Amino acid sequence: MSNIHPLLVRFTLALLTIGFFFDVLGALLKRSELERTGWWMMTSGVAGMVAAVATGLLAGSGTVIPADALGTLDDHEQYAFVTAFLFGSVFLWRVAGRTSLPQTMKWLFWTIYAGGVLSVWLAAWQGGILVYVHGVSVLSP
């Protein structure tokens, strides 16, 4: 398999999104087991995100991109980097708090976290446009 980027992004998208919802439920219901599940999903999603960004950069460097798709590719990459920054931030914040959700500056944490979820979905949307509209990396029959 020459390009595993599409495989990795699907797991990353799912893990980061579902982790967010487990953390929201854990915070609302005050259930530590839901927060722990959110933590492990976030951890797996962040690891997948690092791999997805790396394989995406490799895939982009070895793929012919049609001229009309260059703007979409740029948007896709920008959203991916914003996602990496936002999720990297909340991940490190939780590491500093020994994996627990923060008890101070909660509004900032949740704003960054929700922004990361929005950003990963926007990156996925732009990636879908690259493939399904512009036919990037699609083999001809």
C-alpha positions as CSV (number, residue, x, y, z in Angstrom):
1,M,0.0,0.0,0.0
2,S,1.7,3.1,-1.2
3,N,-0.4,5.7,0.5
4,I,-1.9,4.9,3.9
5,H,-3.0,8.4,4.6
6,P,-6.7,7.7,3.8
7,L,-6.7,4.8,6.3
8,L,-5.1,6.8,9.1
9,V,-7.3,9.8,8.8
10,R,-10.5,7.8,9.3
11,F,-9.4,6.4,12.6
12,T,-8.0,9.8,13.7
13,L,-11.2,11.6,12.9
14,A,-13.3,9.0,14.8
15,L,-11.1,8.7,17.8
16,L,-10.7,12.4,18.4
17,T,-14.4,13.1,17.9
18,I,-15.7,10.2,20.0
19,G,-13.1,11.0,22.7
20,F,-14.5,14.6,22.9
21,F,-18.0,13.3,23.4
22,F,-16.8,10.9,26.1
23,D,-15.1,13.8,27.9
24,V,-18.2,16.0,27.6
25,L,-20.3,13.2,29.0
26,G,-17.8,12.5,31.8
27,A,-17.7,16.2,32.7
28,L,-21.5,16.6,32.7
29,L,-22.2,13.4,34.5
30,K,-19.2,13.6,36.7
31,R,-18.2,10.0,35.8
32,S,-14.4,9.3,35.9
33,E,-14.7,6.2,33.7
34,L,-16.1,8.3,30.9
35,E,-13.3,10.8,31.3
36,R,-10.7,7.9,31.2
37,T,-12.3,6.6,28.0
38,G,-12.1,10.1,26.6
39,W,-8.5,10.3,27.6
40,W,-7.5,7.0,25.9
41,M,-9.4,7.9,22.8
42,M,-7.8,11.3,22.6
43,T,-4.3,9.7,23.2
44,S,-4.9,7.2,20.4
45,G,-6.4,9.9,18.2
46,V,-3.4,12.2,18.7
47,A,-1.0,9.4,17.9
48,G,-3.1,8.7,14.7
49,M,-3.1,12.5,14.0
50,V,0.7,12.6,14.0
51,A,0.9,9.7,11.6
52,A,-1.9,11.1,9.4
53,V,-0.1,14.5,9.1
54,A,3.2,12.7,8.3
55,T,1.7,10.4,5.7
56,G,-0.4,13.3,4.3
57,L,2.8,15.4,3.8
58,L,4.4,12.4,2.1
59,A,1.4,11.7,-0.1
60,G,1.1,15.4,-1.1
61,S,4.8,15.5,-2.1
62,G,4.4,12.5,-4.4
63,T,1.0,13.2,-5.9
64,V,0.1,15.2,-9.0
65,I,-2.4,17.8,-7.9
66,P,-4.6,19.4,-10.6
67,A,-4.2,23.2,-10.8
68,D,-7.9,23.7,-9.8
69,A,-7.4,21.6,-6.6
70,L,-4.4,23.5,-5.3
71,G,-6.5,25.9,-3.2
72,T,-8.4,23.0,-1.7
73,L,-5.2,21.2,-0.9
74,D,-3.9,24.4,0.8
75,D,-7.1,24.6,2.9
76,H,-6.9,20.9,3.8
77,E,-3.3,21.3,5.0
78,Q,-4.1,24.4,6.9
79,Y,-7.0,22.8,8.7
80,A,-4.8,19.8,9.5
81,F,-2.1,21.9,11.0
82,V,-4.6,23.9,13.1
83,T,-6.1,20.6,14.2
84,A,-2.6,19.3,15.2
85,F,-1.9,22.5,17.2
86,L,-5.3,22.5,19.0
87,F,-5.3,18.8,19.8
88,G,-1.7,18.9,20.8
89,S,-2.5,21.7,23.2
90,V,-5.4,20.0,24.9
91,F,-3.4,16.7,25.0
92,L,-0.5,18.4,26.7
93,W,-2.9,20.2,29.0
94,R,-4.3,16.9,30.1
95,V,-0.8,15.4,30.5
96,A,0.1,18.3,32.8
97,G,-3.1,17.5,34.8
98,R,-2.2,13.8,35.0
99,T,-4.8,13.0,32.3
100,S,-7.8,14.6,34.2
101,L,-10.0,17.2,32.8
102,P,-8.9,20.6,34.1
103,Q,-10.5,22.2,37.1
104,T,-9.4,25.7,36.3
105,M,-9.8,27.7,33.1
106,K,-12.3,25.2,31.9
107,W,-13.9,27.5,29.3
108,L,-10.5,27.9,27.6
109,F,-9.8,24.2,27.6
110,W,-13.3,23.3,26.2
111,T,-13.1,26.1,23.6
112,I,-9.7,24.8,22.3
113,Y,-11.0,21.2,22.4
114,A,-14.2,22.0,20.5
115,G,-12.2,24.0,18.0
116,G,-10.0,21.0,17.5
117,V,-13.1,18.8,16.7
118,L,-14.4,21.4,14.3
119,S,-11.0,21.8,12.7
120,V,-10.5,18.0,12.2
121,W,-13.9,17.8,10.5
122,L,-13.1,20.7,8.2
123,A,-9.8,19.1,7.3
124,A,-11.7,15.9,6.5
125,W,-14.2,17.8,4.4
126,Q,-11.5,19.4,2.3
127,G,-9.8,16.0,1.9
128,G,-13.0,14.6,0.7
129,I,-13.3,17.4,-1.9
130,L,-9.8,16.6,-3.1
131,V,-10.7,13.0,-3.7
132,Y,-14.3,13.0,-4.7
133,V,-14.5,16.3,-6.6
134,H,-10.9,16.7,-8.0
135,G,-10.1,13.0,-8.2
136,V,-6.7,13.4,-6.4
137,S,-5.0,10.0,-6.0
138,V,-7.9,8.2,-7.6
139,L,-6.8,5.5,-10.1
140,S,-8.4,5.5,-13.5
141,P,-10.3,2.3,-14.4
